[in-house]
Amino acid sequence: MSIPATDPPACDLSQRFVRVLSRRDNGFVEFAFSLGWPELSVDLLLPEPDFEAFCRTHRVQQLDD
């Protein structure tokens, strides 16, 4: 018995998402960043000014919890 092939879900790599996880007292922002699928992400940590620049450069969509 063979399992029928299914198409993978569509992924639009032009869509970029950020979910802020925490803002630390030392000025760093911990956030989840994802491409295409908001549920698949990597956690990153940047100083606030670099985080703001990162968001502008990548034209991210901010996700709420």
WORAVEN-V439858 format. One record per pair of residues at least 6 apart in sequence whose C-alpha atoms are under 6 Angstrom apart, sorted by the first residue. I is the first residue (numbers start at 0). J is the second residue. D is the distance in whole Angstrom. If there is no record, write none. Layout:
{{I:J:D} {I:J:D}}
This chain:
{{10:35:5} {11:35:5} {12:34:5} {12:35:5} {14:34:6} {14:35:5} {15:33:6} {15:34:5} {15:59:5} {16:32:6} {16:33:5} {16:59:5} {16:60:5} {16:61:6} {17:31:6} {17:32:5} {17:61:5} {17:62:6} {18:30:6} {18:31:5} {18:61:6} {18:62:5} {19:30:4} {20:29:5} {20:30:5} {21:28:6} {21:29:5} {22:28:5} {26:46:6} {26:47:6} {27:45:5} {27:46:4} {27:47:6} {28:44:6} {28:45:5} {28:46:6} {28:47:6} {29:43:6} {29:44:4} {30:42:6} {30:43:5} {31:40:6} {31:41:5} {31:42:4} {32:40:5} {32:41:5} {33:40:4}}
